[in-house]
Amino acid sequence: MKRKVIAWLRQGISPPRLALTLALGFAIGCFPVMGIPTALCALLAVAFRLNLPAIQAANYVVMPLQVALIVPFVRLGRLFGFGSGPAIQAGALLHSSPSVLLMQMGGLAAQAMLAWLVIAIPAVALMTVLLTVLLRRIPLVAAAGSTH
């Protein structure tokens, strides 16, 4: 059991794989829908054999940004032309039916997710390159990468 845990912790720890893992964790941690990033990070880590503890740690580090970036992502989504309906008024939401409220909130979430996607793809690519360079300078990580 101990060997399995150690192998699990060392999985995907070469500098390029760890850099990709951290970049994905940072980007997915900013996903503008609450509750999704943790499950999405776990799914990606298992599917692509990434380091699960590292991706979840990166996800949790940026979690405060997730909340702070929801409104900017919604606004950016509207700026990109995602969502052509009229702006939602907070007072009108209080007097809307539940179905109208769900549709409007779903539209806002879609705008935010599309804007996040436009930002996340180049951000992951850039972070992966930068983190690979940095991680290769850390002897412990560089040594782990040369043994795999």
N, C-alpha and C positions, 0 to 999 in steps of 0.2 A: 504494500500500500504506500509506504514511504517513497519508494522509487517512482511509483506512478505520479505522486504529487510533485516530486522534484522534476520529473519529465514534463509535466503539465506547466509548471512555472517557467521552465526553460524553453518551452515551445515557441518558435518564431522569435528568437532573441538575437538573430544576426542584425547588424546595424540597419540594413535596408528594410528588413521585415519589421523590426521594432519601430523604425521611423514611420512606416506605413500604418502600423497598428496605432501608434500614438496620434498620427495625423487624422486617421479615421475617428478615433475616440474623441478628439477635440472637435472635429466638424460635426459629428453626429450628436455630441453633447449639446450643441447649439440648435438642434432641430426644434422648430417652433411649436411643437405640440407636446404638452406635458405627458410623461409616462411612456413615451415611445423610445427615447434614446437608450435606456438600459437594456431593454429587450432587443432592440436592433443591434446594439454593440455585441451582445451575447450571441445572437444569431450569426453575425458576420464572423466573429472569432471562431465559432465552431465550424462554420461552412468553409472558411478559408484557412483554417489551422493557424490562426493568429494567437498571440499571447492574450488570453482572456483577462488575467489580472491587470495587465498593462492597458488594454483598451477600456476597461471599466474605470481604472484610476483616472485616465485622461478624461473620460466622460464625466466623472464626478468633479474633477477640478474645474471644468468649465460650466458646471450646472448653474451657477449664479448668472452667467452670461445668457443662458437659455431664456430666463425670465426677462432679462433686460433687453434682449434682442427681438422679442415677439412683435412689439409695435413697429420698430424699424423694418422688420421683414414684411409686415403687412403693408406698410407705406411703400416700401421698395417694390413689392409685388404690384401695387396699384400704379406706381410710376412706370414699370415695365409694360403696363397695359394688361396685366392679369386682373380681370374683374372690371367689367365695364358698367356696372350698376351704380346708382347714386351712393354717395357716402352714407354710412349708417349713423344715425343720431342716437346717442345714449338714451335720451328720454323716450324716444319712440320704441326702443327695445323693451322698456318696462311695460308698455301697453300692447305689445305684439302677442299673437298666439304662439304657443310652443313650437308649432311647425314652422312658422315664419322665423322665429328666433333661431331654431336649429339650422334652417337654410342660410340665414345671414351669417351665423357663426361658422358654418361649414365653408361659405365663400371666403370669409376672412382667413380661415385656416389654409384653404387652398392657395390663396394669394401668398401667404407667408411661406408655405412649403415650396412653391415654385421659385420665389425669390431666394430662399435658402439654397435650393439646388443650383441656381445660377452662380451663387457665391461659393458654395461648398466644393464644387468640382475643381476649380482652379486653386482654391485654398488648400485642399488636400494634396494636390500635385506640388505646390510650392512648399508646403510644410514638410512633405516627405523628402524632398531634395535637401532642404535646410537641416532637418533633423538627422538625415543620414550622415551629412558632413560632421555635425556635432557629435553624434553617437560613435563615429569611428575614432574620435579623439578620446573616448573614455576607454581606458585599458580593459576593464572587466567586460564590457560589451564587445569590444573589438576581438578579444580572446574568445568569447563565446561564439562569435560569428565565424571564426576561423576553424573551430572544431566541428561545425555542422556542414 
